[in-house]
Each structure stands twice: as structure tokens, then as C-alpha cells.
Amino acid sequence: MDAETLEKLIKNGKPANPVYIFGGPEVFLKNKMFALMINKLVPPEERQENVFKCICSGKVKSEILDSIYGFSFNLSPKLFYIQDFESLPTKQRKEFTDALHENGIPPNTIIIFTSSDQRTSNELATKFKQQADKIDFWTPFANKLPSWVKSEMSNQGAEITSDAADLLIELLGSDLSILYQEITKLALANKGKIINLPEVKKSVSYQKQNSIYDFLNAFTSRDIKSSVKSLESLIKRGEAPQKLWFILSKQVREIRLFHDISKDRPDILAEIKRYLTQYSAIANRTDYKSNQEKKEILATIQEKSEEIPETIVKSLGLRNQTKIKSLHYALNFKHSELIKLWPELLKTDLDMKSGTTDPATLLTTFIHKSLSA
């Protein structure tokens, strides 16, 4: 079964089976589908009694089975959302599913397992056979993401132009949860209207100042002042410095990898660098002509990647438009300065893990040392 079919069944109040396996890596879409189940199948006054969530984290709570087979005083479906089922040891998974299989799923009960591990998902589907449906949830490909934005906006009673959808993705990145929050806000403010570029620019400008995307953008653009300001804002908002360091260091490592490959095999990446240079020149423009040019450049790079060894294509993400967009920032750094920076990156990484120094101070120091050259 696919997600669209399940959504239609839920909206009609007629899920086909008592067991669902939500596979694939996209957690936001899984949670969104479960939220739809709750809203369509269980009245608000009965949700506290009928909706159960369990994050396994290496151990499934024994009371979940008690709740599944427990008596209910209402006739609404009981929903069980068992997340990260693959984190359980094999023995525990087997004991839990054996108990369900042997005792049977009670009437009016729906159990949803989530797992990003294909093997575990298939294991569950085999166990419950005709009683189960498996649905995989994936982030839409970059070329499909604008259509997803337009569809979600339409579902919420507004319409967004193609250019405005492209700009929304350009400003916020491909994180579906962040995009969905902004779609909801825009739809509420523009119910029954058409959302164009000005509405997106006005709506997103404040959020972008406090997003991880903006932090990375400021750093890779070599803007020390904006990087530090964004960092301080994120930490004040509750973002963990360790998480920010992981994202930042990953970005720096990807930039270093691009330069290492370019240095080692200039014959392979010379043409890609030329197209990235063209993209970089118009990256911050949002007019129609520039947007079309950016699309063409990204499509050309993806096409040219077919002529490049597969190992390099995968390591640099040359088939992923979001990855390609971030690669143009590599042009703001020199290979020689990245080599000099490396001991500082490794030291910061070690200090961050040891906890001997304040993480926010480590991040701020690294930003200054990285961008002051």
C-alpha cells in the first residue's frame, strides 16, 4: 500500500487492517500520518484513553501489551504507535510480535510499528501477513519537493505559485517539518489567496534569522558577525551546541572532501566547478530569470554526474539538488586553508566530546579561527 491510499482510507474512516508498518527514513511524514489517524478516527474527548505512543529505545514497555488487551469503556478505535521498533534486540522483537500473533489483535485496535530498517519492516510484514500493510515514507526528491509544497498548501486552503514554492525551499531547505510549519503559517495568513514571492519573503525573513540553515549559510558565506549572532540566537532558543557542532563540522568535512577530490582529480571536477561558479553568482537572487537559471544549472550538474565515477558522485551527492546547492559554498574556501584548519577542527571535536570546555565557547572560537583568515 502507498501513503496516498492509506490517507484516503483514514479520511473515509475505514483503515483496511489492524497492523501497519511505517517504513522508510522520513519520520515527519510518519508522524503526520499518525496524527491524521488520531484526528479522523478518535474523538477529542476519548484520545487520552485511546491513543498510546511508545518509543522503544532498546526496550519495549511491558504495559503496552497490557493496554492492547485491556478493556475500554468507549467504542472508538484504540491506536498504538510503536516507534523505532528496530532498536529492540531480536529476542525482544520476537517475544512481542509472538504475543500479538498468538493472542490476536483485539477488535477495534490499530497497531502501527515504525522502523527505518528495511529488514525489520519486512520481518513485521511477514509476521502479520494479511493482517498488515507496509507503507514506506521517503522525503520527496528535490525535483518533486515544490509539488509537495504546493499540495500541502492547497490542503490548507491556499495556493502558492511555483516560483514562491521554489523560494520557500531555497530559504528553508528540505527539512519537511520546517517547511510544513511555514506552509501552515502562510496558509493561515492567506486563506483562499494566491501566495507569491513577496508573501514568502516577508513571512520567512524572521524565521530564517533563527534557523540552522541560516547559521550554516552565514558560516559558509564567511560572514563572522552573522554566524556568531545566529549561533547565539539558536542556543538561546534551546538548540544544543553539540548538535550545532555536528552539523557545522559535517558541512566543513564535505567542503574539504570536495577540495580534496578537486585537487586529486581536477580532470573530473573541473566542469562541475565551472557550473558551481555560475550558480554561486546568482545563488542569492530570487527573481524569475535567476530561479530558472539555477534550475538549469542544477539539472546540468546532475546530467554531467553520469560521466563521473559512481564513488565520487555518491560521496559528493551530485544527484541530489539540495547537496549540489550547498556545494557552491565550497568555492568560498581554499584547499590550503582547510588543511591548516584541520587540526583545529579535530581539537574542537575532541573538546566538544570531552566536555572540558563550554560548548558554546568552542563553537564561537572555531568560527572565528575558521573565517578570520
C-alpha positions in Angstrom: 0.0 0.0 0.0 1.2 3.6 -0.6 0.7 6.6 1.6 -1.9 8.2 -0.6 -4.1 5.1 -0.4 -3.8 4.9 3.3 -4.7 8.6 3.6 -7.9 8.1 1.7 -8.9 5.1 3.8 -8.3 7.1 7.0 -10.3 10.1 5.8 -13.1 7.7 4.9 -12.8 6.2 8.4 -12.1 2.7 7.1 -8.5 1.5 7.6 -8.2 -1.9 6.0 -6.1 -3.8 8.5 -5.3 -3.8 12.3 -1.5 -3.6 11.7 0.5 -1.0 9.8 4.3 -0.9 9.3 5.6 2.6 8.6 9.0 2.0 6.9 11.4 4.4 5.2 13.5 7.2 6.8 11.1 10.1 6.8 10.0 10.5 10.4 7.9 13.7 9.9 5.6 12.0 7.3 5.1 9.0 9.6 4.1 11.3 12.5 1.9 13.3 10.2 0.0 10.2 9.0 -0.5 9.0 12.6 -1.8 12.5 13.6 -4.3 12.2 10.7 -5.4 8.8 12.1 -6.0 10.3 15.5 -7.9 13.3 14.1 -10.1 11.2 11.9 -10.7 8.1 14.0 -10.7 9.1 17.6 -13.0 11.9 19.1 -11.0 14.5 21.1 -12.7 13.5 24.4 -11.5 9.9 24.0 -7.9 10.4 22.9 -6.4 10.4 26.3 -7.8 6.9 26.9 -7.4 5.5 23.3 -4.1 6.8 21.9 -0.8 5.2 23.0 2.7 6.1 22.0 5.8 4.1 22.8 9.4 4.9 21.7 11.3 1.6 22.1 14.9 2.9 22.6 16.2 -0.6 23.0 13.3 -1.7 25.3 9.5 -2.0 24.7 7.4 -1.2 27.7 5.6 -4.2 29.1 2.5 -2.2 29.8 1.9 -1.7 26.1 0.7 -5.3 25.8 -1.5 -4.8 28.9 -3.0 -1.7 27.2 -3.6 -3.6 23.9 -5.6 -6.3 25.6 -7.1 -4.0 28.3 -10.9 -3.2 28.5 -12.1 0.1 27.0 -15.3 1.9 28.0 -15.8 3.5 24.6 -16.3 2.2 21.1 -13.7 4.3 19.3 -10.6 2.6 17.9 -7.6 2.2 20.1 -4.4 3.4 18.4 -0.9 2.2 19.3 2.1 4.0 17.8 5.3 1.9 18.5 8.3 3.8 17.3 11.8 2.7 16.4 10.9 -1.0 16.7 14.3 -1.9 15.1 16.1 -0.7 18.2 14.9 -3.7 20.1 17.1 -6.8 20.4 15.9 -9.6 18.1 14.7 -11.7 21.1 12.5 -8.9 22.4 11.1 -8.2 19.0 10.2 -11.8 18.6 8.6 -12.2 22.0 6.5 -9.1 21.5 5.2 -10.0 18.0 4.7 -13.6 19.0 2.4 -12.5 21.8 0.4 -10.3 19.4 0.3 -13.1 16.8 -0.7 -15.8 19.2 -3.3 -13.8 21.2 -4.6 -12.0 18.1 -5.3 -8.3 17.6 -8.4 -7.2 19.6 -11.3 -5.8 17.6 -11.3 -2.0 17.0 -7.5 -1.9 17.6 -4.9 -0.5 15.2 -1.2 -1.0 15.9 1.4 1.0 14.0 5.1 0.0 14.0 7.7 2.5 12.7 11.1 1.3 11.6 13.6 2.9 9.3 15.3 -0.5 8.9 14.1 -2.4 5.8 14.9 -5.8 7.3 12.8 -5.1 10.4 9.9 -3.8 8.3 9.9 -6.9 6.2 10.1 -9.1 9.3 6.9 -7.4 10.7 5.1 -7.7 7.3 5.9 -11.4 7.1 4.8 -12.0 10.7 1.4 -10.5 10.4 0.8 -11.3 6.7 -2.7 -10.5 5.5 -3.4 -8.5 8.7 -0.8 -5.9 7.9 0.0 -3.2 5.3 3.5 -1.8 4.9 4.0 1.8 3.8 7.4 3.4 3.1 7.8 7.1 3.8 10.6 9.0 1.9 11.4 12.7 1.6 10.3 13.8 -1.9 13.2 14.1 -4.4 14.4 17.6 -4.9 12.6 18.0 -8.2 9.3 16.8 -6.5 9.6 18.9 -3.4 7.9 22.1 -5.0 4.9 19.9 -5.9 4.7 18.7 -2.3 4.8 22.3 -1.0 2.0 23.2 -3.4 -0.1 20.2 -2.5 0.3 20.8 1.3 -0.6 24.5 0.8 -3.7 23.5 -1.2 -4.8 21.1 1.5 -4.7 24.0 3.9 -6.8 26.3 1.8 -4.3 28.5 0.0 -2.4 28.4 -3.3 1.3 29.1 -3.9 2.9 29.8 -7.2 5.8 27.7 -8.5 8.3 30.5 -8.0 7.1 31.1 -4.5 7.4 27.4 -3.7 10.9 27.3 -5.1 11.9 30.3 -3.0 10.4 28.7 0.2 12.6 25.7 -0.3 15.6 27.8 -1.2 15.2 29.8 2.1 14.3 26.9 4.4 16.0 23.9 2.9 14.4 20.4 2.5 13.5 19.6 6.2 9.8 18.7 5.8 8.9 19.7 9.4 10.3 23.2 9.0 8.7 23.6 5.6 5.3 22.3 6.9 5.4 24.9 9.8 5.9 27.7 7.3 3.3 26.3 4.9 0.8 26.3 7.8 1.6 29.8 8.8 1.4 31.1 5.2 -1.9 29.3 4.6 -3.5 30.8 7.7 -2.4 34.3 6.7 -3.5 33.9 3.1 -6.6 31.7 3.2 -8.2 31.5 -0.2 -5.5 33.6 -1.8 -2.5 33.1 -4.1 0.8 33.3 -2.4 3.5 34.9 -4.4 7.2 35.8 -3.9 6.6 38.9 -1.7 4.5 36.9 0.8 7.2 34.2 1.1 10.0 36.8 1.6 8.0 38.6 4.2 7.0 35.5 6.1 10.2 33.6 6.1 12.6 36.5 6.7 12.3 36.5 10.5 12.4 32.7 10.8 15.5 32.4 8.6 17.4 34.5 11.1 16.9 31.9 13.7 17.3 28.7 11.7 20.2 26.2 11.4 20.0 26.8 7.7 20.8 30.5 8.3 23.7 29.6 10.6 25.3 27.3 8.0 24.6 29.9 5.3 26.3 32.6 7.3 29.3 30.4 8.0 29.8 29.1 4.5 29.4 32.7 3.2 32.3 33.6 5.6 30.2 36.2 7.5 31.7 36.0 11.0 29.3 38.5 12.6 26.1 36.9 11.2 27.5 33.4 12.1 28.1 34.3 15.7 24.8 36.2 16.0 22.8 33.3 14.5 24.7 30.8 16.8 23.8 32.9 19.9 20.2 33.1 18.8 20.0 29.3 18.2 21.5 28.5 21.6 19.2 30.9 23.3 16.3 29.2 21.6 17.3 25.9 23.1 19.4 24.3 20.4 22.1 22.1 21.8 25.6 23.4 20.9 26.8 19.8 20.4 24.1 19.3 17.7 25.1 22.6 16.0 28.7 21.4 16.1 27.9 18.1 14.5 26.0 19.9 11.6 28.7 22.5 11.2 31.7 20.1 11.2 29.8 17.8 8.8 29.5 20.7 6.4 33.2 21.6 6.7 34.1 18.0 6.1 32.0 17.9 2.9 33.7 21.1 1.7 37.1 19.6 2.4 36.2 16.4 0.6 35.2 18.5 -2.5 38.5 20.3 -2.5 40.5 17.1 -1.9 38.9 15.4 -4.9 39.3 18.5 -7.0 43.0 18.6 -6.1 43.5 14.9 -6.7 41.4 14.7 -9.9 40.9 18.1 -11.4 40.1 16.5 -14.8 36.9 15.0 -13.2 35.5 18.0 -11.3 36.7 21.0 -13.4 33.5 21.2 -15.3 31.4 20.8 -12.2 33.3 23.6 -10.5 32.6 25.8 -13.5 28.9 25.2 -13.2 29.0 25.8 -9.4 30.8 29.1 -10.0 27.9 30.1 -12.3 25.4 29.0 -9.6 27.2 30.9 -6.9 27.0 34.2 -8.9 23.1 34.0 -8.8 22.6 31.9 -5.6 21.1 34.8 -3.6 18.8 36.1 -6.4 15.1 35.2 -6.3 13.8 36.8 -9.5 12.1 34.5 -12.1 15.0 34.6 -14.5 17.6 33.7 -11.9 15.4 30.9 -10.5 15.1 29.4 -14.0 18.9 29.7 -14.5 19.6 28.0 -11.2 17.2 25.1 -12.1 19.0 24.7 -15.4 22.5 24.7 -13.8 21.4 22.1 -11.2 19.9 19.9 -13.8 23.1 20.2 -15.9 25.3 19.2 -13.0 23.1 16.1 -12.4 23.3 15.2 -16.0 27.1 15.7 -16.0 27.4 13.4 -12.9 26.6 10.5 -15.2 30.1 10.8 -16.7 31.8 10.8 -13.2 32.8 7.7 -11.3 29.9 6.5 -9.0 32.0 6.6 -5.8 32.6 10.3 -6.3 29.0 11.0 -7.3 27.7 9.4 -4.1 30.3 11.0 -1.8 29.5 14.5 -3.1 25.8 13.9 -3.6 25.9 15.1 -7.2 22.4 13.6 -7.9 20.8 15.4 -5.0 19.9 19.0 -5.8 20.0 20.1 -2.2 23.5 18.7 -1.8 24.6 20.5 -5.1 23.2 23.8 -3.8 25.3 23.6 -0.7 28.4 22.6 -2.7 28.7 26.0 -4.3 29.8 27.3 -0.8 32.9 25.3 -1.1 34.2 27.9 -3.6 34.4 30.4 -0.7 37.2 28.3 0.8 40.7 27.4 -0.3 42.2 23.9 -0.1 45.3 25.2 1.7 43.3 27.0 4.4 41.2 23.9 5.0 44.3 21.8 5.5 45.6 24.4 8.1 42.2 24.4 9.8 42.0 20.6 10.2 44.0 20.3 13.5 41.6 23.0 15.0 38.6 21.0 13.8 39.9 17.8 15.3 40.8 19.5 18.6 37.3 21.2 18.8 35.7 17.8 18.1 37.6 16.2 20.9 37.0 19.0 23.4 33.3 19.0 22.5 33.0 15.3 23.3 35.1 15.5 26.5 33.0 18.3 28.0 36.1 20.0 29.5 35.2 23.4 27.8 31.9 25.2 27.4 30.5 24.0 24.0 29.2 27.4 23.0 32.6 28.9 23.6 34.2 26.2 21.5 31.8 26.8 18.6 32.4 30.6 18.7 36.2 30.1 18.8 36.1 27.7 15.9 34.0 30.2 13.8 36.5 33.0 14.4 39.5 30.8 13.6 37.9 29.4 10.5 36.7 32.6 8.9 39.3 35.2 10.0 41.9 34.1 7.6 
